[in-house]
Amino acid sequence: MSTLKNKYTLVSEVMMKPDDFPVLLEKALMKEALEAMGKSSLGIVCIVNEQSQLLGIITDGDIRRKLLKVQKPFSAFFVDDALIHAIRMPTTTEPTATLIEGVTLMGQKQIWDLPVIDISGTLVGLLHLHPAIRAVLGMDNEL
Amino acid sequence: MLQLVALQLNVGNKKQLLLGEKNGGGMELKILNVGYGEVGKVSIGGSLPLVFIGGPCAIESRDHAFMMAERIGEICQRLNISWIFKACYDKDCRSSPDSFHGVGIDSGLNVLAEIRKAFGVPVVSDFSDPAWGGATGEVCDMVQVPAYLCRQTSILRAAAATNRPINLKKGQFMSPWNMKNSVRKIEAFGNSQVLLTDRGTFFGYNMLINDFRNFSIMSETGYPVCFDATHSIQMPTSMGNISGGQREYIPCLVRAAAACGINALFMEVHNDPPNALSDANTVLDIRYLEQILVQAKAIHDMKRELIEKYGEDNVHVEK
């Protein structure tokens, strides 16, 4: 799967920084989460507390499933705290994990994004599948 | 099941350890403490006993307000119900320019201050102008935001600035879930003592209905909820230039609300409704007050017992 060149590449070298993907505070409304996701090309939003510790994530898939289960009107759904509808214990990785470990984990879990948290639970990045695969294939400077 | 957590409250001059609670979802249920200085302190929320908020709609005169406070106080004492005296000094939402508008802020607040002192009961009054917030909060133990103004930022800011507990009426035009926006505004202005009161929801023109899901939905904010029975039976401006009402439905609506789960019950009460200077078609004749309060208290107590016995409601949306 990997080239020798990228065998020791770390997640921290490839991950997106928090300014580059949607991150919201815990009191954000569902409507704000949907807007944040719409503005980015990613299908994920991370929710953190004031200390930037990761509290949960919402993905496109979570919203699709919610729409079929939540029977409340859209106006009520939109004003819910996004955290209510978030995955509270998402699969995560650490910045010191290798890229290969991160990509393998995403494959096992069938997910496209891995929030990256440090030892204190602080959200420090997001490993997105596309740049991760490009890095694995040594295509960092292409596309 | 309810989870009990220790919470220290000021009761009278003593610090008393009461039990605060979290609901099944782990959300902290906030408890309001109403009353400053030398009045009986009233705590609202969680699994505490039902609180009554009541009085004449408007301060008609000092003597009338005193008479009402005395008579309501006797009933509440007999039933062992904590209560807060409510009366307003300025009725700014009257349908007609000829209707009684109130005794005015200075005179009204003097009467409320005297009632606090004479009866040792906390008082609440609404205010319709942000400029009146400071004076209202100086005298009143709780301030009230009128339903029509419940989303006005300037009023919410003024209410928050009083640092008193706030009785926030749900506008008849508001969904229960959107009341969270008003709560968030109050919190952003530095106040986290809110009581959310339902007073009915517009059903077409000149008609209100009660959606009893509102109490559960508004409680998701963590704040206690209240049912305003006498305004719920109002038929807004149904009689040309005044509002009508169907007060015969007050008792059944009160029973339903108590069973659904409320922390406080609000009713405007008068000794002579036909001649009341405000809300004559909706105020409750005081001769019916005791029999309604005793039922509300009994149902409220029974609901608490049932939840203790069978556990908190646990029918949830499928995860």
Interface residues (C-beta under 8 A of the other chain):
Chain A: K27 K69 V70 Q71 K72 S75 A76 V79 D80
Chain B: S175 W177 N178 K180 N181 R184 I217 V317 E318 K319
